Amino acid sequence: MKEALVARAVYNRNSDIKLVEFIRTLPEDKIAKPRGGCIAGHVQADISLKDLLGHMALGGVFLYQLLHSKGIQADYDQALLKMPVRSMRPSPTMSLDGIIDLLQSFDHALVKFAETIDLSSLDVTDFKPYNEARGPGALGYGAMTWLEHTYSHQIHHRGQISQILSELGVGYDLSQFRIYAFES
């Protein structure tokens, strides 16, 4: 199981590196243009590529902090654990470079987490499907549910961004797990 968690974290990091490369080829006005998108379970008309990328980073950090609070034993990035996450959407003053730096910090921390996870601290029987973990008590669900959501959250939003990039004629398919999961 640990090898699978590491491969998924490496895939996440490597595909985000390519995603950022593609985004950086665009002019700022296209990155900031409202296009619509889903953040925190709600479709919003004023969401831009920058907002989606920021949400990937902020949501990732929030979920990373949640994994720590659920008692999963691993090496954690202390700066990310202490970072206040007040919104799932980046503030208008957060720069694209700041968002990218945060995303890359999260990506590297997730790889280190996966490499060092103590599987005995993870109750694999505590998994509930995501549709059962909704509502006011959702944060009360177990670590396994949130570990799975940490990975699926990133994949979902990378897909949203990839679709927009495709419409703009930028990039290519980032879903190639066999490529991105096993690159250094």
C-alpha positions in Angstrom: 0.0 0.0 0.0 2.8 2.4 0.8 4.2 2.0 -2.7 0.8 2.9 -4.2 0.6 6.0 -2.0 4.1 7.1 -3.0 3.3 6.6 -6.7 0.1 8.6 -6.4 1.9 11.4 -4.6 4.7 11.4 -7.2 2.1 11.5 -10.0 0.4 14.4 -8.3 3.7 16.4 -8.0 4.9 15.6 -11.5 1.7 16.3 -13.3 1.3 19.6 -11.3 4.8 20.6 -12.6 3.6 20.1 -16.2 0.3 21.8 -15.5 2.2 24.9 -14.2 4.4 24.9 -17.2 1.4 25.0 -19.4 -0.3 27.8 -17.4 2.9 29.9 -17.6 2.7 29.9 -21.4 -0.6 31.9 -21.1 -0.8 35.7 -20.8 -1.9 37.0 -17.4 -5.3 38.1 -18.7 -6.2 34.5 -19.8 -5.1 33.2 -16.4 -7.2 35.7 -14.5 -10.3 35.6 -16.8 -13.4 34.3 -15.1 -14.5 31.0 -16.8 -16.6 29.3 -14.2 -15.6 26.3 -12.2 -16.3 24.3 -9.1 -14.7 25.1 -5.8 -15.7 23.6 -2.5 -18.7 21.8 -4.0 -20.2 24.9 -5.6 -20.2 25.9 -9.3 -19.2 29.6 -9.4 -19.3 31.7 -12.6 -16.4 34.0 -11.6 -13.7 31.2 -11.2 -10.5 31.7 -13.1 -7.5 29.4 -13.8 -5.7 31.3 -11.1 -8.6 30.6 -8.7 -8.6 26.9 -9.5 -4.9 26.5 -9.1 -5.1 28.4 -5.8 -7.9 26.2 -4.7 -5.8 23.1 -5.5 -3.0 24.5 -3.3 -5.2 25.7 -0.4 -7.5 22.7 -0.5 -4.5 20.4 -0.5 -3.0 22.2 2.5 -6.3 22.0 4.4 -6.6 18.3 3.7 -2.9 17.7 4.6 -3.6 19.4 8.0 -6.7 17.3 8.4 -4.6 14.1 7.9 -2.3 15.3 10.6 -5.2 16.0 13.0 -6.6 12.5 12.3 -3.4 11.0 13.8 -1.7 9.6 10.7 1.9 9.2 11.6 4.3 10.5 9.0 6.8 13.3 8.4 4.9 16.5 8.0 6.0 19.9 6.8 5.6 22.1 9.9 5.2 25.3 8.0 2.2 23.8 6.1 0.7 22.5 9.3 0.9 26.0 10.8 -0.4 27.8 7.8 -3.9 29.3 8.4 -6.3 28.2 5.6 -9.2 30.7 5.9 -10.8 30.2 2.5 -10.8 27.5 -0.2 -10.3 30.3 -2.8 -7.1 32.4 -3.0 -7.4 36.0 -2.0 -7.2 38.5 -4.9 -3.9 39.7 -3.5 -2.3 36.3 -3.7 0.1 36.3 -6.7 0.3 33.5 -9.3 3.9 32.9 -8.2 2.7 32.6 -4.6 0.0 30.1 -5.5 2.5 28.1 -7.5 5.0 28.1 -4.7 2.4 26.9 -2.2 1.2 24.2 -4.6 4.8 23.0 -5.1 5.4 23.0 -1.3 2.2 20.9 -0.8 3.2 18.5 -3.6 6.6 17.9 -2.1 5.2 17.5 1.4 2.7 15.0 0.1 5.5 12.9 -1.4 7.4 13.0 1.9 4.2 12.1 3.8 3.6 9.1 1.5 7.2 8.0 1.8 7.2 8.1 5.6 3.7 7.2 6.5 3.4 4.7 9.3 0.7 2.4 7.9 -0.1 1.0 11.4 -1.5 4.5 12.2 -4.0 4.2 9.4 -7.1 2.3 10.0 -8.0 1.0 6.5 -11.4 -0.2 7.8 -12.3 3.4 8.6 -13.0 4.3 5.0 -16.4 5.6 4.1 -17.3 6.5 0.5 -17.1 10.2 -0.1 -20.9 10.5 -0.7 -21.4 9.2 2.9 -19.0 11.8 4.3 -20.9 14.9 3.3 -22.8 17.2 5.5 -22.0 19.0 8.8 -20.4 15.9 10.4 -18.1 15.2 7.4 -14.9 16.3 9.2 -15.7 13.6 11.8 -15.0 10.8 9.3 -11.9 8.8 9.6 -8.4 9.3 8.2 -8.7 6.8 5.4 -11.6 8.8 3.9 -9.6 12.0 4.0 -6.4 10.3 2.7 -8.3 9.2 -0.4 -10.0 12.6 -0.7 -6.6 14.3 -0.6 -5.6 12.5 -3.8 -8.9 12.7 -5.5 -9.3 16.4 -4.8 -6.1 17.2 -6.7 -7.0 15.0 -9.6 -10.4 16.6 -9.9 -9.2 20.1 -10.0 -6.2 19.3 -12.3 -8.8 17.9 -14.7 -10.8 21.1 -14.5 -7.7 23.1 -15.3 -6.6 20.7 -18.1 -10.0 21.1 -19.7 -9.7 24.9 -19.8 -6.1 24.6 -21.1 -7.3 22.3 -23.8 -10.0 24.8 -24.9 -7.2 27.4 -25.1 -5.0 25.0 -27.2 -2.4 24.6 -24.5 -0.9 21.5 -23.0 -1.7 17.8 -23.4 -3.2 14.9 -21.5 -1.9 14.9 -17.9 -3.7 11.7 -16.9 -0.8 9.4 -18.0 -0.2 7.8 -14.6 2.4 5.4 -16.1 4.5 8.4 -17.1 4.1 10.9 -14.3 4.0 8.4 -11.3 7.4 6.9 -12.1 9.4 10.0 -13.1 11.8 11.4 -10.5 
